[in-house]
Amino acid sequence: MESVVLIPSLGRPSSDFDLLSDSLHQAAFRPIAIEPRPHFSDRPSLHDLALDTIQQIDELGIERFHLVGHAFGNRLSRCITADFPGRVLSLTLLAAGGLVEPPVEMWQVLFSCYDKSLSDSAHLDAVRTAFFAEGNDPSSWRDGWYPEIMKYQRGAVASTPREDWWSATVPRVLVIQAFQDAIAPVENGRRYQTECAPHAQLVEINGSGHAMLPEQPEAIASALLAFLRRK
């Protein structure tokens, strides 16, 4: 049974992958959703988080694996791929950003999602604006916001040069981007494919924002399983 390692979004829990994990399990893959550390003793770089993730995978006795990263997890997944290329059977990037930036004010909305002083309605409005396409229900992401994790992960991105991870690739790559993603504009996937991974399969989906996983679970599972089954 091949293992599929799943890396969640910024300051988000591994349970974001529950639906996708169910689909992978039913298709005879072994999903391994990585739970981020509640705290990190130092100020880590993406390389430090990549090494920590590999150590967690080693503890499970897994040598080679398929790697799936969502949003922030796409950056960490690319850093893992850059630092440990021999371990990665395939690389899948969901809501891949990091080059083509959103408007500055959208970052402010995103970071407000981690503000525990907001009222429930104000918080849900921020989640809707930053993460969900118009008409999609953000209530599934009412919870699961961890500001301390977000802070050290954000610091890791800031302290790691983009050229260390942006162009990382392996022979098998899938990129899934959403047309309505307000945080990681769809052009990011196109630029990555054009500039770094012309062999990558690029799937662009409609009716989804940056959250993606709770918005279009069937489309994502279908694309990922078709990709993983293709040898």
C-alpha positions, 0 to 999 in steps of 0.5 A: 500500500503506497503512502500519501503524506498530506501537509495542511494549510497555514495554522490549520489542522490535519483534519482538513484532509479528512474527506480526502483521506477517506477517498484515498483509503477507499482507493487502497492508499495509506493517507498520512495527514501530518499534524503541525507541532503546537509550538516550535522551540526555535524560529524555524525555516522551511528547511527546519520544518521539512526536516521535522516532517521527514523525521515524523515520516521516518518514525512511521517506517515510511521510506518513499511516499506521495506528497500532497501540500495545501496552501502553506503546505504547498510551500513546505511540500516543495521544500521537502521535495527540494531537500529530500528529492529521493523520498518523494514518489510524486508531488501534488500542490493544492492552492499553490501560491508564493509567486503571484501575490494577492492584493495586500488587503487580502493578506490582512483579511487572511490573518484576521482569521486567526484573531480570537478576539473577533466575534463569531460573525466577524470571524466567519466573514473573514474566513468567507472572504479569504478562503471561500468562493462566493456562495460556498458555506465557510462554516466547516472552517469556523474552527481549526485556527491556531495563531501560534502555529500560524506565526512560526509557519509564517516566520519560516516562509519569511526566513527562507528564500523563495528560490530554495523551494519554488522550483522544486519538482519530481518526475510526477507532479500534479497542480490543482488551482481554483479560479476563485482563489483570492490568496493564491491566484490561479496564475501561480500554477501556470507559472510553476508549470511553465517555468519549473515543471512543464511535465506537470499536470495542471488542473484548474477547478471552478467554484472554489476559493483558497480553502478548496478541500471543503469546497470541491472535495469530489473534484479534488479526490477525482483528480488526485486519484486519477493522477496517483493511479497513472504510472 
